[in-house]
Amino acid sequence: MKLFFATAAAVCAMALPAQAASAASVQAAPVDPVKAMKAQLVTGKGVKITESSGITLDFTADDRAMQVQVSTQTVGTLAFDKGNVAAADLHVRMSSRQKAPNPPYRVIAEGRNAYVTNAGIAKALPSGRSWIQSKASGRGNAVLDIGVTPAELKFMLDNASEVATGQYQGTAKLADFRHDKSAGEGNVEFHLYFNAQNLLTRTVVDTTAYPDDDSTAYDQMVFHTDTRYSGWGAKVKIAAPPAGKVISEKKLNAKTRTAVIKAGYPETGPF
């Protein structure tokens, strides 16, 4: 069979040189990266994500220069629904230069809800409960904001130049990047990486923000986010934990709340 196709190809090449040359010259145009991403954001599909982020805060206290650094490592899966991130199942570890790393925790987010657990949290909760449920106060769910949206990708591409095959680099003012004039003074530098199908594989975003006036409590804030994507188009289904395993954060008494925070539950909640 292979010999047959090889012979047929050779015959066609000799018999129809003009047509062969024409066919060879016609190549499918690369899919626009934004369209390529939008095509992936369909119900039942998802992507794996790995993100390293950090905040460095410089400030002055009692005429002394001080600095606080907080880092977060996030690994997990995002599930899509009609053009958006509908749910997430993530493992998160936070640490700061000032103290030892907090115990990592798992968070499942969907709708306005976030459910958090780890072995220590489950042990500290009332018998039969192993997840803490928290509800976002607004319409949005900050846990689902991880990653880049098509609109954000378009903005970055519109303000970037290709520096190598599948790699782009650009800059923008902070207010323009966030589409918010009240974002304050600052600059953003970003790098984008794509695979052969023009699907996003990595983004690196560095933001430097400055105070608007002397009353601000910091001198400079630097945000660094390195996000990697893999497995675009995989079938993904993320469900909330069974109701019988969940307890609302609002129902935690003071003793239990102290215990779960010590075990790794975010002190200010998952949002």
C-alpha positions in Angstrom: 0.0 0.0 0.0 2.8 2.4 0.8 4.5 1.6 -2.5 1.2 2.3 -4.3 0.9 5.7 -2.8 4.5 6.5 -3.4 4.3 5.5 -7.1 1.0 7.4 -7.6 2.6 10.5 -6.1 5.5 10.3 -8.4 3.3 9.8 -11.5 1.2 12.8 -10.6 4.3 14.9 -10.0 5.5 14.1 -13.5 2.2 14.3 -15.3 0.9 17.5 -13.7 3.8 19.7 -12.8 1.8 22.9 -13.0 -1.0 21.6 -10.8 1.4 20.1 -8.3 3.4 23.3 -8.0 0.1 25.2 -7.5 -1.1 22.9 -4.8 2.3 23.0 -3.1 2.1 26.8 -3.0 -1.3 26.8 -1.4 -0.9 26.5 2.3 -3.5 27.0 5.0 -3.0 30.4 6.7 -2.1 30.1 10.3 -5.1 30.4 12.6 -5.2 33.7 14.5 -4.2 33.1 18.1 -7.3 34.8 19.5 -9.6 32.7 17.2 -7.6 29.6 18.1 -8.2 30.2 21.8 -11.9 31.0 21.4 -12.3 27.7 19.5 -11.1 25.9 22.6 -13.5 27.6 25.0 -16.4 25.2 24.6 -18.5 23.2 27.1 -16.8 20.0 28.3 -13.3 21.0 27.3 -10.5 22.5 29.3 -6.8 23.0 29.7 -4.1 22.2 32.3 -2.4 25.2 33.9 0.7 25.8 35.9 1.3 29.3 37.3 4.1 30.9 39.4 3.3 34.3 40.6 4.8 36.8 43.0 4.3 40.2 44.6 7.2 42.3 45.8 6.1 45.4 47.9 8.6 48.1 48.7 7.7 50.6 51.4 9.2 53.0 53.9 8.5 52.7 57.7 10.1 54.9 60.3 12.5 56.2 57.6 13.6 52.6 56.9 13.3 50.9 53.5 11.3 47.7 53.9 10.3 44.9 51.5 7.7 42.2 51.6 7.6 39.3 49.1 4.8 36.8 48.6 4.9 33.9 46.1 2.2 31.5 44.9 2.5 28.3 43.0 -0.7 27.0 41.3 -1.2 23.8 39.4 -4.5 22.3 38.1 -7.2 22.2 35.5 -9.6 24.8 34.1 -13.0 23.8 32.6 -14.7 25.9 30.0 -18.3 26.7 29.1 -19.5 29.0 26.3 -16.4 31.1 26.0 -15.5 31.4 29.7 -13.7 29.5 32.5 -16.6 27.8 34.2 -14.8 25.9 36.9 -11.3 25.2 38.2 -9.6 22.4 40.3 -6.3 23.8 41.6 -3.6 23.0 44.1 -2.1 26.1 45.6 0.9 26.8 47.7 1.7 30.3 49.1 4.9 31.4 50.8 6.6 34.7 51.8 10.2 35.6 52.5 9.2 36.6 56.0 8.0 33.1 57.1 7.9 29.5 56.2 5.6 28.3 53.4 2.0 27.7 54.3 0.7 24.1 53.9 -0.7 23.7 50.3 -4.4 23.4 49.8 -6.8 22.3 47.0 -9.5 24.5 45.8 -12.5 23.7 43.5 -14.3 26.8 42.1 -17.5 27.0 40.2 -20.1 29.8 40.0 -19.6 32.1 42.9 -18.4 29.3 45.2 -14.9 28.1 46.2 -14.3 24.9 48.2 -11.0 24.4 50.0 -9.5 21.4 51.6 -6.2 19.6 52.6 -5.5 16.8 55.1 -5.0 19.3 58.0 -8.2 21.2 57.2 -10.3 18.1 57.0 -8.9 16.9 60.3 -9.8 20.2 62.0 -13.4 20.3 60.7 -16.4 18.6 62.4 -16.8 14.9 61.8 -17.8 14.0 58.3 -16.9 17.4 56.9 -13.7 17.9 54.8 -14.3 21.0 52.6 -14.9 24.6 53.5 -17.2 26.5 51.2 -16.9 30.2 50.7 -19.1 32.4 48.4 -17.9 35.4 46.5 -19.6 38.6 47.6 -20.0 39.9 44.0 -20.9 38.3 40.7 -17.4 37.3 39.9 -15.2 34.5 41.3 -11.6 35.6 41.6 -10.4 32.0 41.6 -11.6 31.7 38.0 -9.6 34.7 36.9 -6.5 32.6 36.5 -5.1 32.6 33.0 -5.6 34.9 30.1 -8.9 35.7 28.4 -9.3 36.1 24.6 -9.8 39.9 25.2 -6.6 40.1 27.2 -4.7 38.1 24.6 -5.9 40.3 21.8 -4.8 43.4 23.7 -1.3 42.0 24.3 -0.9 40.9 20.6 -2.1 44.3 19.4 0.7 45.9 21.5 3.4 43.3 20.8 6.0 42.4 18.1 7.0 38.9 17.1 10.6 38.4 18.3 10.9 34.8 17.2 8.7 32.1 15.6 5.6 31.9 17.9 7.0 34.4 20.4 5.9 37.9 21.0 7.0 40.7 23.3 5.2 43.9 24.2 4.7 46.7 26.7 1.7 48.8 27.9 0.8 51.3 30.5 -0.9 49.8 33.5 -4.2 51.7 33.0 -4.4 50.6 29.4 -3.5 47.0 30.2 -6.3 46.8 32.9 -8.7 49.0 30.9 -9.1 51.1 34.0 -8.0 54.7 34.3 -8.1 54.4 38.1 -5.4 51.7 38.0 -2.7 54.3 38.7 0.8 54.8 37.4 2.7 51.8 36.2 4.0 49.8 33.3 3.5 46.2 32.1 5.9 44.1 30.1 4.6 40.8 28.6 5.9 37.8 26.6 3.7 35.4 24.8 4.5 31.9 23.5 2.5 29.8 21.0 2.7 26.3 19.6 2.4 25.3 15.9 -1.4 25.6 16.1 -1.1 29.1 17.5 -2.4 28.0 20.8 -1.1 29.8 23.8 1.5 27.7 25.7 3.0 30.4 28.1 2.6 34.0 29.2 5.0 36.0 31.3 3.7 39.3 32.6 5.7 41.7 34.7 3.9 44.7 36.2 5.4 47.6 38.1 2.9 49.9 39.9 3.7 53.2 41.6 1.6 55.2 44.2 -0.6 58.0 43.0 0.4 60.3 45.8 2.3 60.6 49.1 -0.5 59.2 51.1 -0.1 55.7 49.6 1.4 53.2 52.0 3.9 51.8 49.5 6.7 53.0 47.3 6.5 50.4 44.5 4.7 47.1 43.8 6.0 44.6 41.4 3.9 41.7 40.1 5.4 38.7 38.2 3.2 36.0 36.7 4.5 33.1 34.6 1.6 30.9 33.3 2.0 27.7 31.3 -0.8 25.9 29.4 -0.9 22.3 28.1 -3.5 19.8 26.9 -5.8 22.3 25.1 -9.0 20.5 24.1 -9.0 17.7 26.7 -12.3 16.6 28.0 -12.7 18.1 31.5 -15.5 17.8 34.1 -15.2 19.5 37.5 -17.9 19.1 40.1 -18.4 20.6 43.5 -17.7 18.3 46.5 -20.7 16.4 47.9 -22.9 18.6 50.0 -22.5 16.3 53.0 -18.7 16.9 53.0 -19.0 20.7 53.0 -19.3 23.2 55.7 -19.8 27.0 55.2 -17.0 29.2 56.3 -19.6 31.3 58.0 -20.4 28.4 60.3 -16.9 27.9 61.6 -16.5 28.8 65.3 -13.4 30.8 66.4 -11.5 27.7 67.5 -12.1 25.8 64.3 -11.3 28.8 62.2 -7.9 29.2 64.0 -7.2 25.5 63.4 -8.0 25.5 59.7 -5.9 28.6 59.1 -3.0 27.0 60.8 -3.6 24.0 58.6 -3.3 26.1 55.4 -6.7 27.7 54.8 -6.2 31.2 53.5 -6.6 33.7 56.3 -8.6 36.1 54.1 -10.4 33.3 52.3 -9.8 31.8 48.8 -10.9 34.9 46.9 
